[in-house]
């Protein structure tokens, strides 16, 4: 099992696969990841896409403390200047 870096976690699409992305971000083995998902005991909600289990990236970021409290904006995000 290989843990993911913060940079790798932040560089993910809107939905990420339960395994390997979420499992590795949470430092879990593959079997443990799927077992916790089946028992609805993961700290993030899973979304079924066909046969695959996915997780909303923003929920993973929030659980890992990569989002400031009370905002939907990732740490380090700089909004573009408004156009006139």
SERO-4910 file (N, C-alpha, C, O; in steps of 0.05 Angstrom, whole numbers):
BEGIN
 pado doro    nc1    nc2    nc3   cac1   cac2   cac3    cc1    cc2    cc3    oc1    oc2    oc3
  Unk    A     17    -24      0      0      0      0     18     25      0     37     26     15
  Unk    A     11     44    -17     26     69    -19      8     92    -11    -13     95    -22
  Unk    A     17    108      8      2    132     16      5    153     -5     25    155    -19
  Unk    A    -16    170     -7    -15    192    -27     -5    218    -13     -9    222     11
  Unk    A      8    234    -29     17    260    -18     -6    280    -19    -26    275    -33
  Unk    A     -5    302     -5    -26    322     -6    -29    333    -34    -51    337    -43
  Unk    A     -7    337    -48     -8    347    -75    -23    328    -93    -39    336   -110
  Unk    A    -19    302    -90    -33    282   -106    -63    282   -100    -79    279   -118
  Unk    A    -70    285    -74    -98    285    -66   -112    310    -78   -134    308    -87
  Unk    A    -99    333    -77   -111    358    -86   -113    358   -117   -129    374   -128
  Unk    A    -98    341   -131    -98    341   -160   -117    319   -171   -109    305   -189
  Unk    A   -140    317   -160   -159    296   -168   -184    308   -180   -191    332   -174
  Unk    A   -199    293   -197   -224    303   -208   -246    305   -187   -242    298   -164
  Unk    A   -270    313   -195   -293    317   -177   -301    292   -163   -309    293   -139
  Unk    A   -300    269   -176   -306    243   -164   -281    226   -166   -269    225   -188
  Unk    A   -275    212   -145   -251    194   -145   -260    166   -138   -279    162   -123
  Unk    A   -246    146   -148   -253    118   -142   -247    112   -113   -227    121   -101
  Unk    A   -264     94   -101   -260     86    -74   -232     73    -71   -217     79    -52
  Unk    A   -225     56    -90   -198     44    -90   -186     48   -117   -199     42   -137
  Unk    A   -162     58   -119   -143     61    -98   -143     89    -85   -132     92    -63
  Unk    A   -155    109    -98   -152    137    -89   -160    142    -60   -144    150    -43
  Unk    A   -185    136    -53   -195    142    -26   -181    124     -6   -172    133     15
  Unk    A   -179     98    -12   -165     80      7   -137     89     13   -129     89     36
  Unk    A   -122     96     -7    -94    104     -3    -93    131     11    -75    135     28
  Unk    A   -111    149      5   -111    175     19   -116    171     49   -107    187     65
  Unk    A   -132    151     56   -139    145     84   -120    125     96   -123    117    119
  Unk    A    -99    117     81    -79     97     90    -92     71     98    -85     59    119
  Unk    A   -111     61     82   -125     36     87   -117     16     65   -111     23     43
  Unk    A   -118    -10     73   -114    -31     53   -139    -34     36   -160    -24     44
  Unk    A   -136    -46     13   -158    -48     -6   -182    -63      7   -205    -54      5
  Unk    A   -177    -86     19   -198   -101     31   -212    -86     54   -237    -87     56
  Unk    A   -197    -71     70   -209    -55     91   -226    -33     80   -247    -27     91
  Unk    A   -216    -20     59   -231      2     46   -259     -8     37   -279      4     43
  Unk    A   -259    -30     22   -285    -41     13   -302    -51     35   -327    -48     34
  Unk    A   -290    -63     56   -306    -73     79   -319    -50     93   -343    -51    100
  Unk    A   -304    -28     99   -316     -5    112   -338      8     95   -358     17    106
  Unk    A   -334      9     69   -354     20     51   -380      3     52   -402     14     54
  Unk    A   -377    -23     52   -400    -41     53   -415    -38     79   -440    -42     80
  Unk    A   -401    -32    101   -413    -28    127   -422      1    132   -431      7    154
  Unk    A   -418     18    112   -424     46    114   -410     59    138   -421     75    153
  Unk    A   -384     52    141   -368     62    163   -345     79    154   -327     86    171
  Unk    A   -344     87    129   -323    105    120   -330    133    129   -353    139    133
  Unk    A   -310    150    133   -315    178    141   -326    195    118   -331    219    122
  Unk    A   -328    184     94   -339    199     71   -361    182     58   -360    157     60
  Unk    A   -380    195     46   -402    181     33   -394    171      6   -381    185    -10
  Unk    A   -402    146      0   -396    135    -27   -419    139    -46   -442    141    -37
  Unk    A   -413    140    -71   -433    144    -92   -429    121   -112   -406    117   -121
  Unk    A   -450    107   -118   -448     85   -138   -451     95   -166   -470    109   -172
  Unk    A   -431     89   -183   -431     96   -211   -429     70   -227   -407     61   -232
  Unk    A   -452     59   -234   -452     32   -246   -443     12   -225   -456     10   -204
  Unk    A   -422     -2   -230   -411    -21   -211   -389    -10   -193   -381    -23   -174
  Unk    A   -381     15   -199   -359     27   -184   -369     44   -161   -390     56   -162
  Unk    A   -354     44   -139   -359     62   -117   -340     85   -119   -316     83   -122
  Unk    A   -352    109   -118   -337    134   -120   -342    151    -95   -361    146    -80
  Unk    A   -326    171    -92   -328    190    -70   -325    218    -81   -308    223    -98
  Unk    A   -341    237    -72   -338    265    -80   -312    275    -68   -307    274    -44
  Unk    A   -295    286    -86   -269    295    -78   -270    316    -56   -254    317    -37
  Unk    A   -290    334    -57   -293    355    -37   -298    343     -9   -288    354     11
  Unk    A   -312    321     -8   -317    308     18   -291    296     29   -285    297     53
  Unk    A   -275    284     11   -249    273     19   -231    296     29   -217    293     49
  Unk    A   -230    318     14   -214    341     22   -222    351     49   -206    357     67
  Unk    A   -249    354     53   -259    364     79   -251    346    102   -242    355    123
  Unk    A   -255    320     98   -247    301    120   -217    302    126   -210    301    150
  Unk    A   -201    305    106   -172    306    110   -162    334    120   -138    337    125
  Unk    A   -181    353    123   -173    379    132   -160    397    112   -144    415    118
  Unk    A   -165    391     86   -153    406     65   -170    429     55   -163    444     37
  Unk    A   -194    433     68   -211    456     62   -214    473     87   -217    462    109
  Unk    A   -214    499     85   -219    516    108   -248    511    117   -265    506    101
  Unk    A   -252    512    143   -279    507    154   -299    528    144   -293    552    141
  Unk    A   -323    518    137   -344    536    129   -343    546    100   -359    563     92
  Unk    A   -324    536     84   -322    545     57   -321    521     39   -314    499     47
  Unk    A   -327    525     14   -324    504     -6   -299    508    -23   -297    497    -45
  Unk    A   -281    524    -13   -257    532    -29   -233    518    -17   -228    518      7
  Unk    A   -217    506    -34   -193    492    -26   -172    513    -16   -171    535    -26
  Unk    A   -155    504      3   -134    521     13   -116    530    -10   -109    514    -27
  Unk    A   -109    555    -10    -91    565    -31   -105    575    -56    -92    584    -74
  Unk    A   -132    572    -57   -147    581    -80   -147    611    -81   -153    625    -61
  Unk    A   -141    623   -104   -142    651   -108   -162    658   -130   -157    651   -153
  Unk    A   -185    670   -123   -205    676   -143   -194    696   -163   -177    713   -157
  Unk    A   -203    694   -188   -195    713   -209   -207    740   -203   -228    742   -191
  Unk    A   -193    761   -212   -203    788   -208   -228    792   -224   -230    782   -247
  Unk    A   -248    805   -213   -273    809   -228   -268    826   -253   -252    844   -253
  Unk    A   -282    819   -274   -280    834   -299   -301    855   -300   -323    852   -291
  Unk    A   -294    878   -312   -313    900   -313   -332    897   -336   -349    914   -340
***
